[in-house]
Amino acid sequence: MSAGSHTTVYTDGACSGNPGPGGWAWAIPDGAFASGYESHTTNQRMEVRAVLSAVQANDGALDIVSDSTYVVNCFRDSWYVGWRKRGWLNSQKKPVANRDLWEPLIDLVLARGNVTFRWVKGHGDDPMNDLVDRLAVQAILDKAGQAGAGRPAHLGPADVLPAKTSSNGGPRLPEGHRVVVTGLRPPQLGGYDRNLTWDAVRAKLADALAYLATEHDDIVVLTGMSLGTEQLAAEAAVDAGVPYVVAPAHREYDAVWSRESRERYRDLVGKALAVVTFDDRKPTSKQQAGGMIGRRDAWLARNASSAIVVHDGEDEHTEKKLAALVVQLGEENVLRLTV
C-alpha cells in the first residue's frame, strides 16, 4: 500500500532475553514481507536490523512505520548528525552502540533522500504492527526467517513469553545496563486516571530511554511498578523498544488497587522481560508493606547502573528517593526529568 507516492513499510524487532535469541521483520500492507533470526542479539539491534533490511529490499520512496522511538527518534531528531561529526561518539563522548547497523542504515537513508519515519504505538490496535511483531516472534521460535507476499501463513504469538524469575533463594535481576525509573505518584501527576500529564511524562521517559539505548546496547529498565511514574516507565520502555523488568516489593502487590489499576498492572507485567518479586510474602499491615517497599527500593538502587527520576521539585517523597539514588549511584548517573 502506498501513501501518495510512498510505499508504507512496517518494521519490528523482538528478543527473548536481552541479550538472547532475536528476530526482526518488515511487511508492506497487502505486499511483500520478510523476517530473520539471530541467535545472540538485543532488542535494539533487532529494531535497527529490521529497518535496514526493509530499506535495502525496497526501492522507491518509503514510509517506515516502527513502534521503537530508538529508531524513529534517530531520524526525527537527527541524532546521526552529531554522531558523524564526533566520529561516531555520542554527546557523552561514548561510542555509539550498534554502529555496525546504524552506519549503513544512515548512509543509505541519506543517500536516497526519500525515506521517512513514523512512530506507532506498539501492542495497540494497528493490525500491521501486530503482524510484524508476530513475524519477528515466529523467527525466534523457528530459529529461521521467512519471506513472501500477502498474509503470512505461519505467525507466532503477539509477544515472546517473558522469563519469569522467582524470588526463591533471593531475588535475581537480569544482566545489562540497569536503569531504575521512579518518581511522582498519581496525586502529583494530575490524578489516578490517564491525562495529559501522564502522556507527557510517558513521552519524556520514552525519549530518554531511547537515547540511553544509543550508549548501552544492553539497557534494561527496572521498575517497582507502583502507581504513577513506575508504571509509566514500563509503557515508555515498550515505546522505546527496550526491555523492562518489573520488581514488585511483595506478593499480590496490586491487591488493594481498583479493578482498572489491577488490569493495567497485570497487562504490563505480562509484557515484561522478567518478573522479580523482592519478598514472596504478602504483607499483613500497611507498615509491613511500607517496609518491604523501602527495602526493595534500596535493593534496586544497589543493583542499578543509572536512574531516571521524574520530579516536580516539591514532592518530599520523590525528593528522598532522588537523594538516595544520588548517594548510591553518583550525581552523574541520575537523570532528573522535571514536570
Secondary structure, DSSP 4 states (H G I P E B T S, - for coil): -EETTEEEEEEEEEESSSSEEEEEEEE-TTSEEEEEEEEEE-HHHHHHHHHHHHHHH--S-EEEEES-HHHHHHHHTTHHHHHHHTTSB-TTS-BPTTHHHHHHHHHHHHHH--EEEEE--TTSS-HHHHHHHHHHHHHHHHTS--EEESS-S----SSPPP--B--TTS--PPSSEEEEEEE--GGGGT-SS--HHHHHHHHHHHHHHHHHHHH-TTEEEEE---TTHHHHHHHHHHHHT--EEE--SBTTTTTTS-HHHHHHHHHHHHTSSEEB-SB-SPPSSHHHHHHHHHHHHHHHHHT-SEEEEEE-S--HHHHHHHHHHHHHH-GGGEEEEE-
